[in-house]
Amino acid sequence: MVNIKRIGILTSGGDAPGMNAAIRAVTRAAIANEMTVKGICRGFKGLISDEIEDLKTQHVSNIIQRGGTILKSARSEQFKTDEGMQAAYDRIVEHEIDALVVIGGDGTMTGARFFAQKYNLPIVGLPGTIDNDLYGTDITIGYDTALNTIVECVDKIHDTASSHDRLFFIEVMGRYAGFLALNGAIASGAEAAMIPEISMQKDQLAELIKTGFRKSKNSSIVLVAENTVPGGAMGLAERVKNEYPQFDVRVSVLGHLQRGGNPTAQDRILATRMGVAAIEALLEGQRNVMIGIQNDKITLVPFAKAIKNNKPIDPNLLNILDIVSK
């Protein structure tokens, strides 16, 4: 086993439900292995500005059920500079931190990779992002909770859509990945999903409206991943109003609703498994890896692989959505 006496833990980028469960698991697993733990507030930004405090067992009690992150989160442009990284490393040395555990998405893993390479520092990452877009893991911390939030919102919109014979475009998060939109559409009974992986052409939109309003009901709901089409869901609705004025179109942008809320049981379990695995990986001498889960088994994914490779959408799910929405 590697002799690691003190670790630092931080959350960075967009928050995701389950981050607190991960902080709890990392902290308690570290303490169980006779390590001390330093909590770094506001991500890499807080590391630079020395927002570092001790984390003990009592500090992570009663947080597993809470959304957000007790360590706060922030993005740091300064950390992308040589001077910023040097300042961050100076804090690491001052606090005698032997290794880092970072929780976040693609940007967090990218920053961790460069930081680890520059200063030969052991870092292990946990995939915390509602987008589910990191390669090498079947699911990310926060995705299941966000998906359930989307389904709950769409269920409510279904009621008003059918009452008024309306066409609803519901914009969800997922700027570069359509997992939330696609699986949210399947789970909520929506007619279609517009996702970054597949561009939506004019004739496809026409076909969507034609088939959607050929049913016994006269309402349709379409989930749109943000930035998939110019202007997002608002731009799409404007186009429908101009080209198909006979339809009563409405738009709902779910926005940051998707980031909030108590994490689901699945996210709590996932975060806890990954948090414990992060400490085990450090003790085994692993570094510059992200903890993933594939086929319900913990796996180690090199940072370079996790951030450089695109995580593909399952084409079978697109086919399933097409079949069940007829």
C-alpha positions in Angstrom: 0.0 0.0 0.0 1.1 3.6 -0.8 1.7 5.8 2.3 -0.9 8.5 1.9 -1.5 10.4 5.2 -3.6 13.3 4.1 -6.0 13.9 1.2 -7.8 16.9 -0.1 -11.3 16.7 -1.6 -13.1 19.2 -3.8 -16.2 19.6 -6.0 -15.9 21.6 -9.2 -18.0 22.8 -12.1 -21.8 22.4 -12.1 -23.2 20.8 -9.0 -25.0 17.4 -9.2 -27.2 15.6 -6.7 -25.2 13.0 -5.0 -22.0 15.0 -4.6 -22.6 15.2 -0.8 -23.0 11.4 -0.7 -19.6 11.2 -2.5 -17.9 13.7 -0.1 -19.3 11.6 2.9 -18.0 8.3 1.4 -14.6 9.7 0.6 -14.2 11.3 4.0 -15.2 8.3 6.0 -13.3 5.8 3.9 -10.2 7.9 4.3 -10.6 8.2 8.0 -11.2 4.4 8.2 -7.8 4.1 6.6 -6.2 6.4 9.2 -5.9 9.4 6.8 -6.8 13.0 7.6 -9.0 14.9 5.2 -9.0 18.4 4.0 -12.1 19.9 2.5 -11.4 22.4 -0.3 -14.3 24.9 -0.8 -15.2 26.3 -4.2 -13.2 23.8 -6.2 -9.9 24.8 -7.8 -10.7 28.4 -7.2 -10.8 27.8 -3.5 -7.6 25.8 -3.7 -5.9 28.8 -5.1 -7.4 31.2 -2.5 -6.7 28.7 0.4 -10.3 28.0 1.3 -9.3 24.8 3.0 -10.6 23.2 6.2 -10.5 20.0 8.1 -13.2 17.4 7.4 -14.0 15.0 10.2 -16.7 12.3 10.5 -19.2 14.7 12.2 -18.8 17.2 9.3 -20.3 14.7 6.8 -23.1 13.4 9.1 -26.6 13.9 7.8 -25.6 15.1 4.3 -26.2 12.0 2.2 -29.7 13.0 1.5 -28.9 16.6 0.6 -28.6 18.0 -2.9 -25.9 20.4 -4.0 -22.5 20.3 -2.3 -21.4 21.3 1.2 -18.0 22.2 -0.2 -19.6 24.6 -2.7 -18.5 24.7 -6.3 -17.0 27.2 -8.7 -15.3 27.5 -12.1 -11.8 29.0 -12.2 -10.3 30.7 -15.2 -7.2 31.4 -13.1 -6.5 27.7 -12.6 -6.1 27.4 -16.4 -3.0 29.5 -16.2 0.5 28.5 -15.1 0.4 31.0 -12.3 -2.9 29.7 -11.1 -1.8 26.1 -11.1 1.4 27.1 -9.2 -0.6 28.9 -6.6 -2.9 25.9 -6.2 0.1 23.6 -5.8 1.6 25.9 -3.2 -1.5 25.4 -1.1 -1.1 21.6 -1.6 2.4 21.8 -0.2 1.5 24.1 2.7 -1.3 21.8 3.9 0.9 18.7 3.4 -1.8 17.1 1.1 -0.5 13.9 -0.4 -3.3 13.3 -2.9 -6.6 14.8 -4.2 -10.0 13.5 -4.9 -12.0 15.7 -7.3 -15.7 15.4 -8.1 -17.1 16.9 -11.2 -17.6 16.7 -14.9 -15.5 17.0 -18.1 -13.9 20.3 -17.2 -13.0 19.1 -13.7 -11.4 15.9 -15.1 -9.5 18.0 -17.7 -8.1 20.4 -15.0 -7.2 17.5 -12.7 -5.4 15.7 -15.6 -3.1 18.7 -16.3 -2.6 19.5 -12.6 -1.5 15.9 -11.9 0.9 15.8 -14.9 2.5 19.1 -14.1 3.2 18.4 -10.4 3.3 14.6 -10.3 0.4 14.6 -7.8 -1.8 11.6 -7.3 -5.4 12.5 -8.2 -8.5 10.4 -8.5 -11.7 11.8 -10.0 -15.4 10.9 -9.4 -17.8 11.6 -12.3 -20.3 14.1 -10.9 -22.4 15.5 -13.7 -26.1 15.3 -14.6 -25.3 15.1 -18.3 -23.9 11.5 -18.0 -21.4 12.4 -20.7 -18.1 11.1 -19.4 -16.6 8.2 -21.2 -15.8 5.0 -19.4 -18.7 4.9 -17.0 -22.2 3.7 -17.6 -23.7 6.4 -15.4 -22.5 9.5 -13.6 -23.4 10.9 -10.1 -26.5 13.1 -10.4 -27.8 11.7 -13.7 -30.5 9.5 -12.2 -31.8 12.3 -10.0 -31.9 14.8 -12.8 -33.7 12.3 -15.1 -36.3 11.7 -12.4 -36.8 15.4 -12.0 -37.4 15.8 -15.8 -39.9 13.0 -15.8 -41.8 14.5 -12.9 -42.0 17.9 -14.7 -43.0 16.4 -18.0 -45.7 14.3 -16.3 -47.2 17.6 -15.0 -46.9 19.3 -18.4 -48.7 16.3 -20.0 -51.8 17.3 -18.1 -52.0 20.9 -19.5 -50.8 19.8 -23.0 -53.7 17.4 -23.4 -56.2 19.7 -21.8 -55.5 22.4 -24.4 -54.5 20.4 -27.4 -51.0 21.9 -27.4 -47.6 21.1 -28.7 -44.9 21.5 -26.0 -41.2 21.8 -26.6 -39.5 21.1 -23.2 -35.8 22.1 -23.1 -33.6 20.0 -20.9 -29.9 20.2 -20.1 -27.3 18.3 -22.1 -25.4 20.8 -24.3 -23.2 18.2 -25.9 -25.0 15.0 -24.9 -28.6 13.8 -25.3 -28.9 11.3 -22.6 -31.3 13.3 -20.5 -33.5 14.3 -23.4 -33.6 10.8 -25.0 -34.2 8.8 -21.8 -36.4 11.5 -20.4 -38.6 11.2 -23.5 -38.9 7.4 -23.2 -39.6 7.5 -19.5 -42.2 10.3 -19.8 -44.0 9.1 -22.9 -43.0 12.0 -25.0 -43.3 11.9 -28.8 -39.7 12.6 -29.7 -36.3 13.9 -28.5 -34.0 16.3 -30.3 -30.4 15.6 -29.2 -27.0 16.9 -30.2 -26.0 13.5 -31.6 -28.6 13.7 -34.3 -29.3 17.0 -36.1 -33.0 17.8 -36.7 -33.7 18.9 -40.3 -36.8 20.7 -41.6 -38.4 17.7 -43.2 -37.9 15.7 -39.9 -39.7 18.4 -38.0 -42.6 18.3 -40.5 -42.8 14.5 -40.1 -42.7 14.8 -36.4 -45.7 17.1 -36.3 -47.5 15.1 -38.9 -47.2 11.8 -37.0 -47.6 13.4 -33.6 -51.0 14.9 -34.4 -52.3 11.8 -36.4 -53.1 10.1 -33.1 -56.4 10.0 -31.2 -55.1 12.8 -29.0 -54.2 16.2 -30.3 -51.2 17.1 -28.1 -47.6 16.3 -28.4 -44.5 16.7 -26.1 -41.0 16.9 -27.5 -37.9 17.0 -25.4 -35.1 19.2 -26.7 -31.5 19.1 -25.4 -30.2 22.7 -25.0 -28.4 24.1 -28.0 -29.4 21.2 -30.3 -31.2 23.6 -32.6 -30.5 27.3 -33.2 -32.2 29.3 -30.4 -33.0 26.1 -28.4 -36.6 25.2 -27.8 -37.6 28.9 -28.1 -36.1 29.0 -31.6 -37.8 25.8 -32.6 -41.2 26.9 -31.3 -40.8 30.2 -33.3 -40.2 28.2 -36.4 -43.2 26.0 -35.9 -45.4 29.1 -35.3 -44.2 30.5 -38.7 -44.5 27.3 -40.7 -47.3 25.5 -38.9 -49.5 28.4 -37.5 -52.4 26.0 -36.9 -50.7 24.5 -33.9 -50.8 26.0 -30.4 -47.1 25.9 -29.4 -45.7 26.3 -25.9 -42.2 26.1 -24.5 -41.0 25.1 -21.1 -37.3 25.5 -20.2 -36.6 23.3 -17.1 -33.2 24.9 -16.5 -31.6 24.6 -13.0 -34.6 22.7 -11.7 -32.7 19.6 -13.0 -29.7 20.2 -10.8 -31.6 20.5 -7.5 -33.4 18.1 -5.2 -32.5 15.2 -2.9 -30.5 12.5 -4.7 -32.3 9.3 -5.5 -31.3 6.0 -3.9 -29.4 5.1 -7.0 -27.3 8.2 -6.9 -26.6 7.8 -3.2 -25.5 4.2 -3.6 -23.4 5.1 -6.8 -21.7 8.0 -5.1 -20.9 5.9 -2.0 -19.5 3.1 -4.0 -17.4 5.4 -6.1 -16.2 7.4 -3.0 -14.9 4.3 -1.2 -13.3 3.1 -4.5 -11.4 6.4 -4.8 -9.7 5.8 -1.5 -8.9 2.2 -2.3 -7.5 3.3 -5.7 -5.2 5.8 -4.0 -4.0 3.2 -1.5 -3.2 0.8 -4.4 -1.0 3.5 -6.0 -3.4 4.5 -8.7 -3.3 8.0 -10.0 -4.7 10.2 -12.8 -7.8 8.0 -13.1 -11.5 8.5 -12.9 -13.6 6.0 -11.0 -16.3 4.6 -13.4 -18.8 1.8 -13.3 -19.5 -0.6 -16.1 -21.9 -3.5 -15.9 -22.3 -2.7 -12.2 -18.6 -3.2 -11.6 -16.2 -0.4 -10.4 -13.6 0.4 -13.1 -10.6 2.8 -13.4 -10.6 5.1 -16.4 -7.5 7.2 -17.3 -8.3 10.9 -17.3 -7.2 11.2 -20.9 -9.6 8.4 -22.0 -12.5 9.8 -20.0 -12.3 13.3 -21.4 -11.1 12.7 -25.0 -13.5 9.9 -26.0 -17.1 10.7 -26.8 -19.7 8.6 -25.0 -22.1 7.3 -27.6 -25.8 7.2 -27.5 -27.4 3.8 -27.8 -29.1 3.8 -31.2 -31.5 1.1 -30.0 -33.0 3.7 -27.6 -33.7 6.0 -30.6 -35.5 3.1 -32.3 -37.4 2.2 -29.1 -38.6 5.8 -28.8 -39.7 5.9 -32.4 -41.7 2.6 -32.0 -43.5 3.5 -28.7 -44.4 7.0 -29.9 -46.3 5.9 -32.9 
